[in-house]
């Protein structure tokens, strides 16, 4: 007995299966607009609004469509797309025959819109979008351009980032609902901006899988915009970004001077914000310090919350090192950990880089990670040590001049000649290295930063009142400057 089905009934049955496998928003965006046109000889023809729409279905839902067609029409079932080429004349359409289930094998050159014919049937025509950004569904292995290693669990919280992390977590729990929309995270290089915003995205994806989360750098956004204009695909570009539930733009400062890019982003920003979608951005400086951006954009950045990331304090650096070592199952002494945490106080990226180099040196040379290896590794990486006027050089230089030992500079002794030498060494450490007061104190017997402040004041005061002492400091300064050249 042959059962004859009309195209509407067949497609509605397919939709029932599809609806069980995708989120509500994705279903409304990508399946509800489809119109069934005909069903003939197990070939179901559906009409989609644009070429981009077709490409998105084939890129992201091909396996799901295959399951639905196989279930409804059997293994010989096929799907044809009728694509509207001109919205003003909907009668003009391009029909593409497709048997869902086989991924397109045509090669894409660069990031442009390239036509190729080695498609699902071997002879069908398809186009490749410049957007390699994938939406979220269980058939896709590429998830919104997020790094799965960037999570809140791997983001070390400290005084330097507590506000930003707390705000980020609140946003990840209720994207688009909190008053932190947009959320702007700013700070210098290597302080964890990208890690934090991607952690927000990953948390949302995990707990709200129906949300379309997208991470994109400002440079990539600009390049996509230019390609869309070049290839007459601006409408598709807009359509793509207007579907996003959580848009994360990294390094927004690179929009500076790009007027057209700012115009399109302004439109997208307004639409998403008014639709209750979440916007998250990063920058290397606060909005008020951004140059070359339109005032209307800057004013919108201030609608939500702006939070900064500062240089990590000693405790945070210590926790970062311990976390990294635990992840890699590596054990080193507390003395080495403290030495690294005190010596590298610039940013997290440099700290992690030094740690990786240290582990590599230990592995390659089959050496235990001790204080000596840590110092050797730092000498080839940290800038102020590269100049040879690092803390070790200063301690030796001052100790030799005053006729004392380096160990005595770090000892608890209060002998006047040693106290003076220690204070002078601290003075030069402050002048010629990038170490913080805490770090300097650590290198002189784990002394408190207040001791360093006292030493700097004592040297300065004695230079003002004691001509001989002042001449000594000036002479030592000349020698250190010669060394640094």
N, C-alpha and C positions, 0 to 999 in steps of 0.2 A: 504494500500500500504506500503510495507516494503522497506525502504531506506537502501541500503548497503553502508557502508563507509569503506574506507581503513584506516589502522592505522595511516598513515602519516597525512591524512586530518583531522582525528578525533583529533589527538594530536595538530596539528596546530590551530584548532579551540579553543582547550583548552588554548593554549598559548596566543591567542588573548585576552581571558578573564583575564588570569593571569597577562598579561602585564599592564593592566589597574589598577592593585591593588598593584604593587610593584615598587620600584625604578628601574631605568635603570641598575645601577650597580648590584643590587641583581638579576635582571632578567638575566643578562649576566652570572653571577656567578653560579646560581643554576638551571636555566631552559634551557638555550641554549645548555649546554653539553648533555642534555638528548636525547636519540635516541629511537623513537618509533619502536617496534619490531613486534607486531601483535595485531589484534583485532578479538576476537572470542566470540560469545555469550555474548555481552556487557562487555567483559573483555578486557581492554586495557593493553598490556604489554609494559613497557618502560625500557630501559637499562640505569643504572646510573653508574658512574665511580668507585665508591667505597662504602664500607659499611658505612663509615662516611657520605658520600653524602646522602645515603638513610636515615640515622638517622636524619640528619639535616632537610631534607624535612618533615619527619614525625613529628619532634619536632616543627618546625616553620611554616610550610605551609599546615598543614593537613586540616584546614578548607577551605583554598583557593582551594586546590586540590579537595575537596569534591564538592564545588560549580561548579568548571569547569567540573568535571565528570558528575555530576547530570544534568548540562545544556546540555552537549553534548550527553550523553548516556542514560539519564533518571535515575529515582530513583533506577533501578536495576543495574546500571553501577558499575563496579568494576575496580580497578587498581592493576596491578601486577608489581613488580619491579624485573628486572633482574640485579643482582649486579656482576660486574666484580671482581673476587677474585684475579686474577694475571694479571697485566697489560701486562706481556710478552706473556701471552697466553689468549687472550681476549675471546677465545671460552669457557674457564672455567667460569661459572657464576652460581650464586645462585639465585633462583627465590623465591620471597616472595610475597605471596598474601595479598592484603590489600584492605579494603573498607574504603576509607578516611572518616573521620568524627568522629571517636571515638578515644579518647586519650588513649594511652597505660596505662594499669593499673598495670603492673608488678612493684614490689617494687625493688628499687635499694639499694644495701648494700654498704655503703661507697661511694668512688668516683671512683671505678675501672670500668673495662669493664665487665659488668655482663650480661650473657645471661638469658633471661626469655621468657616464652611461653604464658603468658596471654595477647595476643596482641589484635589487632583490630578485629580479627575474632574469638578470643577465643582460637585458636590453632596455630596461626602463630608464627614465630620466629623473634625476634628483639634483638637488642643490645643497651645498654645505654652507651653513651659516658661519659668520666669523665668531659667533659666541660659542666658545667651548665650555660655557658654564651650564652645568646640568641641574635640573630640578631634582627634588628628592622623591624617590620612590624605591621600593624594595628590589626592583630589578636593576638598579643602577649602582655601580661601584664607585662612581665619582660623586662626592657629596659636597656640593655647594662651594667647592674650592677651599675647604677648611682643612687644616692639618689636625688629624685626630689626636696628636700628641699634646696639643695645646688645650689644656683643661684647667678647671679651677683647682683640681687636686694637685696639679704640677706647678701651679702658680703660687709662689711663696708670698704670704702676706706679711707686711711690716708697716711701721709708721710711715714709710715713704710712699706707700700705695694703698693704704687702708680705705680711704674714701672712694677711690676709683674702683677698687675691687668690690666693695660693698654695693656701690651703685650698679656695677656691672652684674652682680649676682641678682639684684632686685629686678633688673631688666630681663635677665634670662628666665626668671620665674614668671614674669607677666609682661612679655614684650608688647609694646604699644599701649599699655594700660597705665603704667606709672607716669609720674610727672617728669621722669628722666627721658624725655623724647623731644629733640634728639639728645643722645649722649655723646659728648665730645671728650675724648681722652687725649691729653697732650703731654709731651715731655721730650727730653733729649734722646739721642741715639742709644739704642741698646738697653733701655729701661723697662721693656716688657709691654709696650703698647700693643703690638701685633698679637702677642701671646694672650693678653687679656681679652681683646675684642673677639679673637677666635674662640677663646674659652666660652664666651657668652654664646656665640653661634653654635658651638658643639653642645652646650647644655640645652639650648632650645630644641635642637634637632633630636636630642635624646628623649626629652620629655614631651615635646609637642611635634611629633613627626609629620603632622599634616601641614606645618608651616614651611613655606619656601624661604630658606635662609640662603643669602648670597654674600660671599666675601669677594671683594674686588679691589685692586689697587687703583689709585686715581689715574696712574699712567695707563693701565689697561682700559679703564673706562673711556679715557680720552681717545685712545687708539681705536676702540670699537666704534666710537661716535664718528670719527673721521672716515673709517671704512664704510659705515652705514651711509654717510653722505655721498661718498665716492660711488657707491654701488646702488644708489637710489633705494636704500632700505631703511630710511629714517623712521618710517612708520613701524617697521618690524622691531627696530631698536627700542622705540618707545614702548611698544606692546610688551616686549620682553621684560623691561625693568618695572613696568607698572604691575606686573604679576607678583613681584617680590613682597614677602611678608616682613622680612627682616633684612635690611640692606646695610652692609658694613663696607664703608669706604675707607681705605687705608691711605695715609699721607695726603690729606686734603690740601696741604699747602702747595702741591704741585699743580693745582688748578690755577695758580697765580698767572695772570696775563692771558689766559685762554678764555676770551670773552664768550665765544659760541658754546664752548663746553660748559661754562658756568650758566649760560642761559638754559641749556637743556637740563642740566642738573637741578636748576632752580624749579623748573616745571615738574620734574620727577619728584623732587623733595616735597613740593606743595601737595601733589596728588597723594603720595604715600602718607604724608603726615595727616592730611585731612581724612584719609581712609582708615586711620587708626593703626597704620603700619609703623614698625619700629625703625628708626634711623640711628646708626652708630658710626662715628667718625674718629679718626686719629689725626693728629698734627704734631709737628715738632715744636709748636709754640701756641700760646693762648690765642683765642679769636681776636682779641684787641691788638695783638702784635702781628697778625697776618697781613701781609702787603699784597696788593694786586688782585684782591678779591672784591667783588661787588658788595656794596653796603647792604643791599637787600638780602644777600646770602649770609653775611656776617650777623645781621640782626636775627635771622632765623636760627643760626647756630646757638644763640643765647636763649632760645625759647626753653630749652630743657636744662640739663646739668652739664657743667664743664668741670672736669676733675683732672688734676695733674699727677704725673708720676715723677718722683724726685729720685736723686741718687740714693741707692740703698745704703742704709746704715750698717754698722758692723754686725749687729745681731741678725739682720736680714741676709747679709752676705754669708755669714756663718751657716745659717739654715739652708741657703741655696747650695752651698758646697756639700753639706751633709746629705741633703736630698739627692743630689746627683750621684754621690758615692754609693748611697744605698740602692739607687736604681741600677747601678752598674755592678753591684756586689763587690765593691772595692773597699778595703780597710786601710786607712793611713792614720798616723798618730794625731792626737789633738793639737800637738805643737805645730805640725805642718798645716793643719786646717786653719789654725789661728793666724799663722804667718801669711797664708794666702788671703784670708779675709781682711787682714790689716793692710797688706801690701797693695791690693787692687781695690780701690774705692771709687773708680770712675763709673763703670756701668756693668750690668749683669752679663751682657754679651762678651765683654772682655774677660770677665771672671770665668765664665764657662769655657771660653777659648783657651785660657791658661790651664784650666783643669784638664781639658781634653789633651792638650800638648804634654802635660805632665804625665798623664796615664800612658800616652803613646811612647814617651821617652823611657818610662819604666819598662814597658813591654818590649820595646825594640832592643834596649841595652841590657835587659834582664837585671835591672837594678831595683832595689827596694825604694819605695817613695819615702825619702827622708828629707830633712831640712836642707841638706846640701844640694840634693837633686832639685828641690823646689826653687832654690836660689839660682841655680844654673839655668833652669827653664825660664824663670822670670827675666833673667838678664837678656835673653834674646827676644823678649816680647814687650815688656813694659817700657814705655817711652822714656821715662826719667832715668831708668837704669841703662837704656841704650846709650845715653849721652855720657855714661860712665860717671856721672855725678849723682849717683844713687845714695841711698842711706848707708850701704856698706862702705862705699868709698869715703863718704864724709866722716864716718866714725873712725876709720883708719887714719885719715888725713889729720883730723883734730887730735886723736890720741898720740900720733907720732910727734906732732908739734908741741904738745904739752908734756910729753914724756910719760904718758900713762898707758895702761893697757885698755883694749876694747872691752874686755870683761869688766874692768873697773867702772867703765861708763854705764854699764848695765846693772852694776851691783848696788846694794843698799847703803854703801858707805857715804858718810857725810863729810869726809875730808875736804877742806876748802879747795885744794888744787884740782881734785877730781870733780867737785861740784861745778867749778868754773868751766872746766873742759866739757863736762856734760851739757851745761847750759849753752855754750858756744856751738857745740855739735847740733843741739836742738835748733838753735837759731839758723844755722846754715841748712839744716834739713827742711825748715819751713821756707827758706828762701829759694832753694834749688831743686826741690822735688814737688811732686803733686800730691804728696801724702797729707792726709787730714791730721789734725792735732791728736786724735785718738791713735792713729796709726803710728805717728812719731813716738808717742808715749809708749806704745807697745814695743817698739824696737829699742827702747832704753829701759828694759827690765819691767815691761808691762805697767809703766807708770800712767797715772790718770792724766787726762787732757788738761786739767787745771795746773798740773805740774809743768806742762809744756808752756802754758800761758805765762806762768810765773817766770820760767826761764827766759822767754822772749822779752818780757818786761825788764828783767834784771840785766840782760845784755844791753838792751837799748838805753837804760838809765846809766849804766856804767860807761857806755860810749860817750854820753853827754857830759859826764863829770870827770872822766879819767882819760887824759890825752894819750897816755902811753897805751892804755887798753884799746882806745879807739884806733890808734895807728896799727896795732896788732891785728885787729879785725879787718882793717882796710887792706893790709898786706895779704892776709889769708884769703880775702875776697878776690884779689887780683889773681892769685894762684889757682883758685877754683875756677874762675872765669877762663883762664888759659886752658885748663883741663877740659872744659866743656866745649871749646872751639873745635 
